[in-house]
Each structure stands twice: as structure tokens, then as C-alpha cells.
Amino acid sequence: MVNYILVNPLKNSGFGISSYIDVISAYLDEDVFHNVKVHVISNEDKLERSAFQDYVATYIRKNFSPSDTIVESPETYASTLKLDGYFIHVRLHTPIAVVQRINKTPIDEVRFEEECQVINNADVVSAPSDAIVEELSNDIQFSKINKIVYRNPIIQAHNYGAYLKEYDVVFMGRNERLKGVGYLNSILEKLPAHYNVLIFGQRMNDFDLSTNIQCKVTLKGALYGENKLAALHKSKCILALSLFENCSMVILEALAMKIPVICWDVAGNSEFIADGVVSGAALGDVDCINKHILNINKADLQQHRFNEICFLIYSECISGLKNIIHHFDETMFEGEEISRHNFRNYKFSGISLNRKSLPLPDNTYILDTAKDSISTFDFTVFDETKINNIIVKGEVGSDLFEYIQKSNFNTSEIPNLQTKDV
């Protein structure tokens, strides 16, 4: 048994790190990780950086043995700075110096030095994008540490019911330069008067709207949990205007809910740009952003593309976690490889049900529960092909799906993708 500790130095659930930990802890609870027990240590008391470092070191030494423990922590707050002797996995989110540089605020050199120190001292470092590795290349000796790149986890999009698309576009983000709020008024001024826009996030209710805006705009503060998801569900498209993104949880949440995204073609955003799913514009090209908004509101949604991208991101993250655990214990998940996809040039399959020419990775099978039942399904497929993944098309919970869940097949690899409309 391996104890896998996730450290969250931020109490506020509105931060991307908290969203990441919520989803990744659910991944680690899946059956494929049955020999892994996940624990979360959060900064519930909002301790200062040094105090939280002491708390993490003391708590882990008291309750966990180095022989069976992996500690995953973001570089933020350098939470593992005072923890020696344990296997440390640092997950790169975005060090404070990068945020402060883009926000044009003074850089906290002491904090950044500590964050670089825990990265350089880690047993293994994982990054959710190539962009953050490049951004830190002058500060971190990546060639001297174990570096693994795999995308952040994507939420499992459950059926939240039928939502009216109340908003033509939604912007979610903090009221700061980094999140691209400086471009919002210019974009909104160009939208037609009949458009309905929702803007929410930390301090966004204080955002100063231009008097030249003709469309209807609703400003709200931060929304969390179900309230946030409900707001996103009501959107026809999502604006992601960050000047720098590592691997945006906002984009991942939108993809999981089959909502097109419009973003600046920068940093980690560039790795998600895909036809009909994520549209990019050169930084500052407001006209291109508005063109995308108008086009998306006229186009039919190609849901199979969202299903396919979500599945590939899910599989990549699962493989990444297996790879991390293998670094700690070479007997676990031996030979696991991470397949990363360039979505910009990705050829969508259209999701055919022809198992002789599998549309997704070679170890994937598409199952149409509306057509297949226990009596009609060709079970020889499992003998003829090495199947690691199944995408279920149709209503989850059919007799066949229940049978597979109870079989010896590795059902933990089945993502909960609603592919009924494919």
C-alpha cells in the first residue's frame, strides 16, 4: 500500500490548485489505484508560508513512514521545504514570480527562491504543459531532475440536466491583469446589443464596465462548486483571456461540459487549440476574438470532438499518475507510457463503432449500449485485441455495462463520458 499525500497550501477553493486537487484525488480513488490510499492536507487555518511548511513537515513525520509515502505538493508556498527523507513529487502550477511578473507587481524574491528550491530538490517534478517548463528554464535545472509532462485532470462530466443557454458568452477569472481583464471592455464593445454576457470571479463584481457597451452584461463575484458549474452550463462559449496559462482548469471544465472555448494563443492554451472545440487568437487581436464568439453562436456543436478530447486528456493524466507512482515503486505500473497529443493538428475520428479500425488509441473500444446487450455483444474482442479503455455510447447502466463492471476487465479505465449524442 502506498500513501499518496496531496498538499494544498491554499484554503480558498476558487484557486486552480484547489480545483486540481479535488479532481486528482478522485482519480486516485479509482480502482486502477487500488494499492494507493490518498490523503489531502489543506491549509485550513490559512497559515503563513513558513508556519504551513512547519505544519506539513510535522504532520507527515508524525503520521506517515517514508517507506510507503509519496508527497505531492505544488511549488506554491514551497510546502515541502522543511520535509526531508520523503519521496517528494512537485507538481508545477505557476510559481508566484511568473504571476507577479505578468501582473507587473513587485516580485517576492524570497518566496520564489524557496519555490525554486523545492522544485530542484524534488525526487520527481511533473508539469501540466511544456509552456511552464520553458518559462522556468532559466531558473530550474530540469535536466538534473526527473521531469514528467502530462496534462491536468479533467472533471468527469455528469448529467446536470438540461440547461437553457442563457448566456452567449461567459468570462470566469480574477480581476487582475494576468487574467486578461484589460481586454474585456474592448471585446464587449464589439458585441451585438442582443447578446447576453456573464462575467464572474474574484473581485469581478468591482470591474469597471465601459459606457460604450451595448450588450447586456451581468457582473458577479466568485462562484464555487455547483453554482460555478451551473453558470458555465448556461454558456454558449467560454472566454479564457489569460496572458499566461499553464494548463487552465477553466478550459478543462468547459471541455468536460462540452462548451467551446475562446482564448489567446499563448503558453499552455496553445496546446489545447483544436478545430471546433478551442479557438485561439493572437494576443491582443480583439477582432479575432469577436469573430470566434459570433461564429460559435451560429455553429452546431460537434459533441464527438469534446468526447474524444476529454477521453485523451483523461487517459494522459491517468498514465502520468501511474508514471509518478512507478518512480516511487518500480513494481507498480511497470512500462506505463504517457501519450501526449497535439490537439492543434489532431485528426478527429468521428467515433466509428467499427472495432476493426479503432478510431481512438489502439487499446480503446467503443461500445454502443443501445445496440449491444449481453446476448448480442461479441466478447471475443477482448481475446483478439488488447483493450485497456472503453468509451460507452448510450445510457450508462445498461445490462452490458453492469456485466463489464462485475467482470475481471479493468473497468477503472472507463471514463464517464456521455456519448449518447455522438
N, C-alpha and C positions, 0 to 999 in steps of 0.2 A: 504494500500500500504506500502510495506517495501522497504526502500532504502538499497541496498546492495553495499557497497563500497569495491573495491579491491585496495589495496595499493601495488604499485610496486616501491621499493626503487632503482631499477636498470634501467638505461636508455637503456643499451645495450640489443638489442633483441636476442642476442646469448645465453643468460643465460637461464637455465631451468625454473627459476621463471617467466621470461617474456613469455616463451612458454606456461607455465601453465596458466598464466592469460589470454593470448589470447584465449585459448580453453575454460577455465571455464567461461569466460564472455559470450561466445557463448552459452554454456549450460544454463546459467541463462536467456538468451533471449528466450529460448524455451517456448512454450505455457503452459507447465505444471507450469511454474513460472510466470503466467500472473499477479499476485499480487506483483511481485518483480521487482523493477527497478534497473538495475545495473549501477554503476559508477566506473570509473578507475582513480586513482590518481597516476601519474608516476613522477619519479624524472627527469623531462625533463632537468633541469639545472645542473644535476649532483652535487647536493648539498652534502656537507659533512654530516656525520651522525647526529650530533646534530642540524644542520640547517634544515635538512629534517624533523627531529622529530618536530621541531617548526612549520614548514610549514604545516605538516599534521594536527597537533592539531589546529592551527589557521584556516585553510581552512574548516575543518569539523565543528568546532564550529560555524563558520560564516554561513555555508550553509545548515546544517542538524540538525534536532532535535534528541535528544537521544531516544525519544519515538517511533520513527519509523525507526531507523537506525542500521544496522549491519555493523561493520567494520572488514573486513578480511585482515590480513596482515601476511606476512611471519615473522618469528623470525628475519630474516636478517635485520640488521640496527636498530632493535628494534624501528620500525617506530611509534608504538603507546605508547611509553614510557611516553610521556607528555600529553596523551589524557585520561582524567578521565571522568567517568559518562556515557560513551557509552558502548554498548554491543560489546565486542571485541572477535573475533574469530581469534586465531593464527593458521595458517597452517604451520606445521613443514616441512621445506625443509631440510636443513642441516646446523646447526649453524657453524659459522666460525671456532670455536675451533676444530671441527671434521675434517674439511678440512685442517687446518694448522697442526694438529697432524699427519695426513696421509702424507701430503707433507713434513713433517719434517722441518717445518719453525717455528719461534717463535710464540707462541700463544698470541693473543691480549686479555689479561685477562679482560680489561675494557669493550671491546665490548661484550665478551662472558657473562660477568656478567649482562650487560644490556639485552642481548637476553634471558638469563635465567629468568630475572625479568619479562619481558613481557609475557613469557610463564606461569610462576607461577601466574601472576595477571589476566590472561585472563578469560573471562566468560566460554569459551569453547575452547579446543585445539583439532585439528584434525591432524592425522598423515597418510601419504600415505602408510606406511609399519610398520610392527611390529619391523623391524630392527632399525629404528631410535628411537623408544621408548626404546628399550633395550640399545642402545648406550648412551642414555641420562639418564638412570635410576639412576645413582649416582648423577646427578646434578639437576634433576627435581622431585618434589613430585607429580608424576602423580596420585597417589591415592587420592590426595586432590583437584583435579580439574576434570572438565568434559572432558574426553578423548574419542574421536571417531576415529576409524581407517577405512579409505576407500581409495582406490587407486586414483591416479591422473586421470584426464580426458584423454580420448583418442580422437585424432582428427577424424573428420568424413571424411573418405577417399573418395573423389570424383573421378570421372573418368578423370584422367590426360592424357588419350590417351595411345597408345601402345608405350612402351619403349623397345628398344633393351637392353638386359642385357650386357652392355658394360664391367662391372667390375665383376670379380669373387668374390671380397670381398671389402667392404668399411669400413674404420675406421673413425668415427667422434668424435672429442673431443679436449679439450685444451691440449697444450703441457706442461703438468705438471705431477708429479708423481702420483697424485690421479687418473688420467685418465688411468693409466696403460701403458703409453708410454714406460716405461722401458722394456716391454716385446715385443714391436713391432718388433725390428730387429731380435730377436730370432725366432719369428713366420715367418717373411718374408723370412728368410734364408732357411727355410724348404719347401717353396712353389715351385712348378714346374716352369720352365723357361717360359712356355707359359701363365702363369697366369697374369692377369691384375688387379692391385690394385689401389684404390683411397684412399688417406689419406687427410682429411681436418679438419679445426678447427682453433681456435685462436692460432696463432704463430706456427702452424704445418708446414707452409712453411719454417720454420727455423730448422725443425727437421733434425738431422744428420743420414742419412741412412748408414747402414753397407755396406762395399765394397764387402761382400760375398753374397749379394742378387742377385739372378739370374732373378727373375720375374720382370716385368715392374711395376714401382711404380710412381704414379703421386702425387706430394705434392701441396696442395693449402692452402690458409689461410681460414678464416671464410667465410661461405656461409650462407645467410639468405633467409627466405621466399621461394618463388617459386624456386630460384636457389638451395637451400638446398634440397627441396623435389624432384626436377628433378634429382639431383645427387644420392639421395637414391633410386629412382625408377630404376636407371640403374644398381643397385647392385643385385647380386645373393644372397648375405648374408651380414649381418652387424656384425662387431666386436665391442663388448662392454666390454672393458678391465678394467673398473674402479675397484680400490681396495676396494672402498666402494660406494654403491649406496643406496639411499633411495627408490625412485620409479622413475626410469630413464625415462625421456621424450624421449630419443633416442630410447629405446626399444619400448615405446608406439607408436612412429611414425613409426617404422619399422613394428610392428604388423598391424597397420592400413593399411599399403601399401602391406601387405602380403609378407613380406621379412623375411626369417628366421634369427634368432639372435644367436650369439655365445658369451658367457660371462663367467666370473669367477663365480663359485657357491658361492657367498658371499652376505651377508646382504640382501637388498631388491631384488637383482637379483634372489635370491633363490626362491622367491615367484612366479616368472614368468616361471620357467623352466617347460617345457611341451613337450611331445613327438612330434617331427616333426615340432616344432614351435620355441622354445627357448632351445638351447643345452648348458649345463653347463660343466665346468671343474674345478677341484680343483685348487686353486690359485697357479700359477707357473707351472702348468702342460702344458707346451708348446706343447708337443707331442699330448695330447688330443685335444687341440685347433685345431691343424693342421688336425687331423683326422676328426674332425667335418667339417672343411672347405671343405676337399676333398669329404666327404660323401654328404654334402648338394649340392655340384655342380653336383653330379651324380643322386640325387634323384628327383622324381617327387614331385611337390609342392601339398600338401593336403590343398586346399584352404578352405574347410569347417571348418578346425580346426582354421584357422585365424578368419573366420567369427564368430565362436562360442565364442572364447576368447574375441574378440573385443566387442561383444554384452554383455558379462558378465561384463567386465570392465566398459563399458558404463553404464549399469544398476546399478552397485555398486556405481559409482560416483554420479549418479542422486539421489539415495537413501541417500547417505551421505549428499548431499546438502540439501535435504528435512529435514534430521535429524537436521542439524545445524539450519535451519530456525525454526523448531519446538521448539528448545531450547529457541529461542527468543520469539516466539509467539506460545503458546501451542494449539491454534485453527487451526494452519496450519499444514497440512501433519501429522495429528494425527495417531499414530500407525505404521508409516513407519519403516520398519526393513531393516538393511543392511545385505545382503547375501554375505559373502566373500568366495572365492573359493581357494582351494589349487590346483593349476594347475599341480603341480608335480605328483599328484595322480589322476588327473582329467580323467574321462572316457568320451571320445568324443562320440557324439551321431551319427555322420554320417548324421545328419539332415534329418530325415524321415519326410514325409509330412502326416503321419498318425496322425490326431488330437486326436484320442482316446488314443494314447500313446505319449504325447508331449515329444519331445526329449530334450528341454531346460527346464528352470524352469516352474513349473506347470501353470503359468499365461502367457505363451508365445504361440503364434500361428505362424506357418509357412505358408506363402501364396505364391503359385506359380502363378504369373500373366500370365504365358504362357498358363496355363491350365484353370484358373478361370477368368470369366468375371462377370459383374453384373447379367447376365441372368443365370449363372450356379453356382454362389457361394452360399454355404449353410450358410445363415445369422443366422440360429438358433444356430450356435456355440457360438454366443455372449449371447444367453439366457441360454445355457447349461453349460457354463464354464466362470469363472471369468477371462477374458482376460485383461491383463494390457500392454502386449508387443506384437508387431508383427514384424517378420522378413519377408521382401519381397524378394522372389526369382524370378528373372527376371527383365525386364525393368521397372524401376520406371517411373510412369507417365501413366500407363495403365488406362482404364476407371474405373476399380475397385478401384485402388489406389486413384484416384481422388475422387471417391464417398466416400471412407472411410475418406479422408481428410475433406470432407464437412459435414460428419455426426457428431453425438454427441460423437463418440468414441474418447478417449483420444489419439489423433494421435501424441502428443508430445513425446510419449514413443517409437515412431518408429525410430530406428537408421538408418542412411543412409548407410547400408551395401550392397555392390554389391555382391549378392549371385548367380548371374547368372550361374557361372561355378560350383556350388556345385553339 
